Amino acid sequence: MNLIQLTDREKDILQYVIQQFILSANPVGSRNISKKYNLGLSPATIRNIMADLEDSGLLQHPHTSAGRIPTDRGYRFYVDQLMQPSPLVDSQKEKIESFLENVYSEPLELLTITSTILSELTNQLAFVTYPQIDKAVLEKIQLVKLSSLRLLVVVAIKKGIVKTITLEINSKIESSKISFIEHVLNARLTGLRLAEIRKSFMERLKDIDKEELKPIIRIFFDSIDKIFSEDKQRSTPIVTGASNVIRQPEFENPENMQGIIELIESKDIIVHLLENKNILNKDLTISIGSENDNKNYSEYSFIVKEYKLDEAKGTVGIIGPKRMEYSKIVSAVVFVAESLAKEFRKTSL
């Protein structure tokens, strides 16, 4: 697709058609381009160039209109080779950072507000996922005795991520023995990835032969997934902005509502789309129309930015009609993702 060679004139016309279509949601004609942009070209010349772009698969000609609209291939060429950055203004950046700093109380609220801010900035459906800690490295374990039969396990991961779990103990255990177990766990598990800890926990602690310690080691082993894995809630994306995206002209046709309704009602669809596109291994992904694996979303584009907290990775993104202001939205997604990561580093999960 990127092997297409266009002349400067063709690039200009393609860019103007796409920009005009994004703004108007109506097919763009040669006379419209001639009047709006000072190209020094007649409508007839522009029309011929548009016909060539159609032959190249970059524009298409709706049956009911004399104008043209971009194809998925046209959008891709525009995004990869023609799109100019459109950064957020300083006042927008300051407002986002201030909002995230002042409203934060716990992770779910932080992610929900982040998603809401992004949706309002872009007028698209926005989503945010928790940092996935499976590949994160353990920094420290702390054990806190809540009562004679309850133990709080604090799992600290590099870059400040903290996870807490309460364990029920079958028999009373002395505080000194809890301190000893904490020391052993840190000595043998610190520096390992959580996935590795789950696989090798018993092997690493099998030589502990004190009978009074074995029950609590067994409780740890039985709770290994709970302690060192993602919470189910944290694997579900936070999705906001349905009221924003459905105001787009594309949704005047009720048939186009199905995909958005599915995304809102079943957030697992977003998870599958992210997995199928292998987005979690990419810094920034723009997936346009037919590039999406699910045919139900062939009229949508996804813009997704990965944010990182050491080895823990999450995503921030938007979903909306292919006709969107890509340059502005990419800038918004990138800045919001970076702001979220910065806020997470100040606190814990």
Secondary structure, DSSP 8 states (H G I E B T S, - for coil): -TT----HHHHHHHHHHHHHHHHH-S-B-HHHHHHHS--S--HHHHHHHHHHHHHTTSEE--TT-SSBEE-HHHHHHIIIII-------HHHHHHHHHHHHHH-SSHHHHHHHHHHHHHHHHTSEEEE---B-TT-BEEEEEEEEEETTEEEEEEEEGGGEEEEEEEE-SS---HHHHHHHHHHHHHHHTTSBHHHHHHHHHHHHTT---TTTHHHHHHHHHTHHHHHS--GGGGS-EEE-HHHHTTSGGGGSGGGHHHHHHHHH-THHHHHHHHHTTGGG-SEEEEEGGGSSSGGGTTEEEEEEEEEETTEEEEEEEEEES-S-HHHHHHHHHHHHHHHHHHHHTS--
